[in-house]
Amino acid sequence: MLFDKLNLISPIREALLAEGYTAPTDIQEQTIPLLLEGKDLVGCAQTGTGKTAAFAIPILQMLSGEQKDSKELRSIKALILTPTRELAVQIGESFTVYGQYLGLKNSVIFGGVSQKPQTDALEEGVDILIATPGRLLDLMNQKYINLHHIKYFVLDEADRMLDMGLVVDVKRIISHLPKKRQTMLFSATMPLEVSKLIDSILTDPVKVAVTPISSTVDIIEQAVYFVGKKDKKLLLIHLLKNKSITSALVFSRTKHGADKIVKDLAKSRINAEAIHGNKSQVARQRALNNFKDKKTRVLVATDIAARGIDVEGLSYVINYDLPNIPETYVHRIGRTGRAGLGGVALSFCDADEKPYLKDIEKLISKSIPVIEDHPYTLTLTKPAEDKDKTRKTVDGRPASIGYFRSSRRKLPRK
């Protein structure tokens, strides 16, 4: 199916075409018509499936159809609530791109920076507000924002919101919304807490589920290295000497660990920057922009970046530390393999992390091929039935770093 078949108005079709988008993803194809009908919706989709456009496009179209002489033209009519600063910025950019020919105004607010530019934008008038919960509540308390005219409400990354302990803030914000509104909730997973939230804030919602969390994107090539904890930095430097790795997002478990990785790479003259919660918003945004602009080859991040970073053409994700929550692995590697492009996800596993690897393989229902052909191999004692997992080939081919494709290709849409 093409976007032309979704009954979109011409300004939106022109904006999509200008960005090279002709065919919707599965979540977009299923969601956009339902939202244009005014239905409440629950969308279950993992990262990289195009869900931002799935709610941004219909909201823009519905707002564009309102009377232009309305005295409420510049009151906030759509609120998108999201857990992290990075994701808020990304969503704001998407609304700007898809709505570039509509004359609607969107604004992004988040903490960690001066509020004045944000309050100045609010005073000029905003149609669509993208916000993180803390700063939104702060500006509501200061009377810069009221939500009396909200017609469209999106709760994005609901499971991540709850993981971060933001459920109380979310419920406080929802209590200020008009009872009559269209509500959309998106989540990569559906734990019990999210299900309870759905029951309390949505009215007879339709449910759309695309690519369950347990199925990692098939086009991402995965492999694991068994390596001692002290040798991880040496292995990372060894891999990054391969110039075919043009960009790499490296995940560390801790903020201190992320900073240390950057220092270790700098000693080997590998250009890297870190992004985590202790960095100022300005520093985080600068590091992210440098990475997107290819000024920085390696970005080292904690899981604050696991769902909020969208980097076009990212070739490699490297799990320097394996996550202890298997779903986090799926979100991390989903930073590559986006928009129909291939990608590679490499993981380092020390002796203490072997149980994490087992949990990940159970979740994704597949064994991750092991690469033995490297200088820092860690010998692990494995039961006999596991011997076939550790091999020097992947699908009959040499499993060295050169096995993985360094260039990506567009894959045909189903």
HUGIKA-V428659 format. One record per helix or strand of 3 or more residues. SS is the DSSP state (A for helix, B for strand). FROM is the first residue (numbers start at 1). LEN is the number of residues. If there is no record, write none. Layout:
# HUGIKA-V428659
ss = (SS & SS)
from = (FROM & FROM)
len = (LEN & LEN)
This chain:
# HUGIKA-V428659
ss = (A & A & A & B & A & B & A & B & A & B & A & B & A & A & B & A & B & B & A & B & A & B & A & B & A & B & A & B & A & A & A)
from = (3 & 10 & 26 & 41 & 51 & 78 & 85 & 106 & 116 & 128 & 133 & 152 & 158 & 167 & 182 & 192 & 206 & 220 & 229 & 248 & 255 & 272 & 281 & 298 & 303 & 316 & 326 & 343 & 351 & 384 & 401)
len = (4 & 9 & 11 & 5 & 14 & 4 & 14 & 4 & 9 & 4 & 9 & 4 & 6 & 8 & 6 & 10 & 5 & 8 & 12 & 4 & 13 & 4 & 12 & 4 & 3 & 4 & 8 & 7 & 14 & 6 & 3)
